[in-house]
Amino acid sequence: MIENIFSMAGKVCVITGGSTGLGSYMAQGFLEAGASRVYITARSEDTLVKKAKELSAVAEGECIPIIGDLSSIEGVEALAASLQQKEKHLDVLVNNAGIGTGGPFSELKPETWDMTMDLNLKSPVFLTQKLRDLLSCKATSEDPSRVIFIASVAASYSIEGVLAYSTSKNAVEHVVPTLALALCEENILVNAVSPGRFFSEMTRGAWQDAESERYQAELARIPAHRYGDIKDIAGVAIMLCSRAGSYFTGEVLNLDGGHRLRH
């Protein structure tokens, strides 16, 4: 009964911001779980193409790079058009691309606020809208399509210096249940994953020196006493996008090792 419950055999997936960090971890997880094609997007062509080639070698499925800049609606529309030319349907969309901005409130600029909201909130919402037909055309109640938004532990508590970022991620968590209701009749499930501290480029400044006081202090604040890794994020993403997760929609899964419990 449960032999293939975590299988993603034959699925066609899109992961924005898939060339590094959490996006690349999920792409690898989907391929190893049997996905036939995983499209990854990013703005940097060299990094993207290199990662796609690397991930195509880990399993039978293919990792396909698509250059895309999601900082504007024009970029969202261009990516959607490219995917519509390449595929007749999609099974999974992971809205992972985003930007981490920060600094003192006194130095916050309107353009930084707008850039953060555009990339972290507006673009994923409208990319989901633009890809709605591809996501719904083969989806059924027994085998629904999935949309995952990547939020953040920062959505749940106040962190000095990241006002725009934390606000954008809080809004993502708010949007998800509303979209889940909007898309449920089309058999599209919508959920969010809110990661805490993971090994990625965004957090490199903290973890690259494992003996530093800063890193050790962070580990002490996390009940799990470690950063998340590829298996943690890939495992949750695979669960949500396989038969194992086909009864979840409108949910926010906190993937933070208990970090929120101490705030």
Phi, psi and omega per residue, in radians:
M1 nan -0.657 -3.059
I2 -1.909 0.218 -3.051
E3 -1.002 -0.730 -3.075
N4 -1.976 0.427 -2.998
I5 -1.148 -0.449 3.114
F6 -1.841 0.271 -3.135
S7 -1.356 2.492 3.000
M8 -2.079 0.519 -3.067
A9 -0.952 2.217 3.048
G10 1.407 -0.041 -3.054
K11 -1.335 2.581 3.093
V12 -1.907 2.142 -2.973
C13 -2.218 2.667 3.028
V14 -2.240 2.282 3.086
I15 -2.231 1.980 3.083
T16 -1.364 2.591 -3.065
G17 1.066 0.752 -2.989
G18 -1.659 0.077 -3.041
S19 -1.533 -0.273 -3.123
T20 -2.503 2.953 2.959
G21 0.925 -2.438 -3.043
L22 -1.033 -0.646 3.134
G23 -1.067 -0.784 3.132
S24 -1.203 -0.588 3.094
Y25 -1.098 -0.781 3.134
M26 -1.175 -0.677 3.104
A27 -1.041 -0.787 3.113
Q28 -1.103 -0.727 3.127
G29 -1.068 -0.770 3.141
F30 -1.097 -0.746 3.133
L31 -1.122 -0.752 3.140
E32 -1.213 -0.379 3.089
A33 -1.514 0.020 3.010
G34 1.910 0.064 3.126
A35 -1.008 2.475 -3.098
S36 -1.437 -0.672 3.112
R37 -2.482 2.311 3.065
V38 -2.199 1.971 3.071
Y39 -1.518 2.283 3.042
I40 -2.066 2.471 -3.116
T41 -2.095 2.677 3.052
A42 -2.996 2.964 3.125
R43 -1.548 -0.513 -3.091
S44 -1.525 1.917 -3.046
E45 -1.109 -0.788 -3.067
D46 -1.056 -0.856 3.139
T47 -1.102 -0.719 -3.092
L48 -1.130 -0.860 -3.109
V49 -1.120 -0.718 3.121
K50 -1.080 -0.775 -3.128
K51 -1.172 -0.700 3.128
A52 -1.077 -0.724 3.109
K53 -1.128 -0.740 3.131
E54 -1.084 -0.778 -3.077
L55 -1.303 -0.512 3.096
S56 -1.119 -0.353 -3.116
A57 -1.508 -0.149 -3.034
V58 -1.509 -0.308 -3.084
A59 -2.736 -3.105 -3.102
E60 -1.290 -0.469 -3.131
G61 -1.216 2.940 -3.087
E62 -1.931 2.343 3.012
C63 -1.760 2.164 -2.995
I64 -2.069 2.153 -3.137
P65 -1.470 2.443 3.009
I66 -2.326 2.062 3.083
I67 -1.172 2.291 -3.132
G68 -2.778 2.401 3.080
D69 -2.001 1.867 -3.047
L70 -1.655 0.320 -3.138
S71 -1.388 -0.081 3.133
S72 -2.449 2.768 3.092
I73 -1.101 -0.591 3.099
E74 -1.068 -0.695 3.097
G75 -1.181 -0.660 3.081
V76 -1.076 -0.812 -3.125
E77 -1.135 -0.645 3.135
A78 -1.169 -0.725 3.119
L79 -1.137 -0.782 3.133
A80 -1.056 -0.738 3.139
A81 -1.106 -0.705 3.124
S82 -1.098 -0.758 3.133
L83 -1.171 -0.635 3.120
Q84 -1.150 -0.484 3.084
Q85 -1.344 -0.506 -3.042
K86 -1.595 -0.528 -3.016
E87 -2.285 2.604 3.063
K88 -1.622 -0.282 3.073
H89 -2.756 2.802 3.010
L90 -2.245 2.537 3.086
D91 -1.763 -0.523 -3.024
V92 -2.486 2.345 2.955
L93 -2.206 2.149 3.051
V94 -1.935 1.958 3.108
N95 -1.495 1.490 -3.039
N96 -1.836 -0.465 -3.086
A97 -1.037 2.382 3.129
G98 -2.945 -3.127 -3.137
I99 -2.394 2.434 3.073
G100 -1.798 1.939 3.135
T101 -1.995 2.688 -3.137
G102 -2.899 3.034 -3.137
G103 2.459 2.961 3.138
P104 -1.039 2.531 3.118
F105 -0.984 -0.643 -3.108
S106 -1.114 -0.345 -3.113
E107 -1.848 0.041 -3.132
L108 -1.175 2.248 -3.109
K109 -1.877 2.586 3.130
P110 -0.965 -0.673 -3.119
E111 -1.178 -0.552 3.072
T112 -1.210 -0.742 3.085
W113 -1.024 -0.857 -3.106
D114 -1.103 -0.748 3.138
M115 -1.057 -0.746 -3.125
T116 -1.145 -0.803 3.141
M117 -1.162 -0.665 -3.138
D118 -1.103 -0.883 -3.034
L119 -1.349 -0.656 -3.061
N120 -1.500 -0.396 -3.035
L121 -2.191 -1.022 -3.034
K122 -1.125 -0.845 -3.073
S123 -1.064 -0.817 3.115
P124 -1.109 -0.625 3.106
V125 -1.097 -0.815 -3.072
F126 -1.384 -0.420 2.998
L127 -1.171 -0.710 3.067
T128 -1.032 -0.746 3.110
Q129 -1.083 -0.788 -3.088
K130 -1.177 -0.490 -3.116
L131 -1.728 0.140 -3.084
R132 -0.963 -0.795 -3.096
D133 -1.127 -0.718 3.115
L134 -1.139 -0.638 -3.123
L135 -1.270 -0.527 -3.038
S136 -1.624 -0.341 -2.903
C137 -1.152 -0.484 3.101
K138 -2.014 -0.009 -3.050
A139 -1.270 2.461 3.068
T140 -2.302 2.966 3.116
S141 -1.139 -0.519 3.111
E142 -1.434 -0.487 -3.128
D143 -2.381 1.264 -3.082
P144 -1.308 2.774 2.973
S145 -1.402 2.842 -3.079
R146 -2.268 2.481 2.956
V147 -2.187 2.230 3.087
I148 -2.060 2.250 2.985
F149 -1.770 2.430 3.071
I150 -1.729 1.978 3.111
A151 -1.710 -2.369 -3.124
S152 -2.965 2.647 3.000
V153 -0.999 -0.455 -3.141
A154 -1.136 -0.248 3.136
A155 -1.215 -0.360 -2.944
S156 -1.770 -0.163 3.135
Y157 -2.658 2.878 -3.076
S158 -1.444 2.211 3.083
I159 -2.163 2.089 -3.116
E160 -1.054 2.284 3.032
G161 1.676 -0.035 3.134
V162 -2.262 0.783 -3.055
L163 -1.005 -0.886 -3.101
A164 -1.135 -0.782 -3.104
Y165 -1.093 -0.901 -3.082
S166 -1.135 -0.629 3.101
T167 -1.138 -0.733 -3.140
S168 -1.119 -0.690 -3.118
K169 -1.310 -0.563 3.028
N170 -1.108 -0.700 3.107
A171 -1.130 -0.647 3.074
V172 -1.020 -0.810 3.141
E173 -1.098 -0.557 3.114
H174 -1.286 -0.632 -3.097
V175 -1.195 -0.624 -2.969
V176 -0.989 -0.898 3.137
P177 -1.111 -0.567 3.102
T178 -1.162 -0.756 3.088
L179 -1.165 -0.622 3.113
A180 -1.025 -0.733 3.094
L181 -1.203 -0.679 -3.112
A182 -1.127 -0.525 -3.020
L183 -1.903 0.001 -3.035
C184 -1.132 -0.594 -3.135
E185 -1.222 -0.244 3.096
E186 -1.753 0.194 3.119
N187 1.044 0.715 3.041
I188 -1.986 2.085 3.127
L189 -1.631 2.374 -3.082
V190 -2.189 2.135 3.124
N191 -2.420 2.951 3.077
A192 -2.227 2.591 2.962
V193 -2.027 2.256 -3.139
S194 -1.987 1.656 -3.090
P195 -1.320 2.653 2.935
G196 -1.666 -2.318 -3.099
R197 -1.427 2.154 3.117
F198 -2.243 2.732 3.014
F199 -1.271 1.908 3.135
S200 -2.739 3.039 3.123
E201 -1.134 -0.575 -3.122
M202 -1.108 -0.536 -3.090
T203 -1.860 0.135 -3.050
R204 -0.960 -0.654 -3.113
G205 -1.026 -0.442 -3.134
A206 -1.549 -0.732 -2.968
W207 -1.714 -0.166 -3.059
Q208 -1.156 -0.425 3.013
D209 -1.933 1.633 -3.032
A210 -1.127 -0.310 -3.118
E211 -1.683 -0.017 -3.071
S212 -1.213 2.670 3.117
E213 -1.100 -0.662 -3.132
R214 -1.055 -0.842 -3.116
Y215 -1.143 -0.775 -3.132
Q216 -1.125 -0.624 3.101
A217 -1.158 -0.664 3.096
E218 -1.122 -0.764 3.118
L219 -1.064 -0.649 -3.131
A220 -1.153 -0.515 -3.129
R221 -1.413 -0.318 -3.125
I222 -1.598 2.081 -3.121
P223 -0.947 -0.571 3.108
A224 -1.328 -0.197 3.088
H225 1.036 0.584 3.056
R226 -2.815 2.861 2.974
Y227 -1.418 2.732 3.008
G228 -1.308 2.736 3.137
D229 -2.317 -3.001 -3.027
I230 -1.007 -0.682 -3.102
K231 -1.185 -0.552 -3.122
D232 -1.180 -0.885 -3.103
I233 -1.317 -0.685 3.130
A234 -1.138 -0.679 -3.126
G235 -1.080 -0.787 3.133
V236 -1.180 -0.735 3.136
A237 -1.101 -0.749 3.107
I238 -1.095 -0.765 3.116
M239 -1.000 -0.841 -3.104
L240 -1.123 -0.529 -3.018
C241 -1.769 0.026 3.111
S242 -1.917 -3.107 3.118
R243 -1.008 -0.519 -3.109
A244 -1.039 -0.505 -3.070
G245 -1.929 0.344 -3.008
S246 -1.390 0.084 3.075
Y247 -2.028 0.212 3.040
F248 -1.715 2.286 2.863
T249 -2.749 2.518 -3.120
G250 1.340 0.272 -3.049
E251 -1.781 2.670 2.990
V252 -2.017 1.998 -3.128
L253 -1.705 2.026 3.132
N254 -1.424 2.050 -3.086
L255 -2.054 1.298 -2.945
D256 -2.386 0.239 3.140
G257 1.088 0.369 -3.132
G258 1.555 0.159 -3.068
H259 -0.927 -0.724 -3.083
R260 -1.137 -0.412 -3.104
L261 -1.136 -0.343 -3.096
R262 -1.815 0.283 3.131
H263 -2.273 nan nan
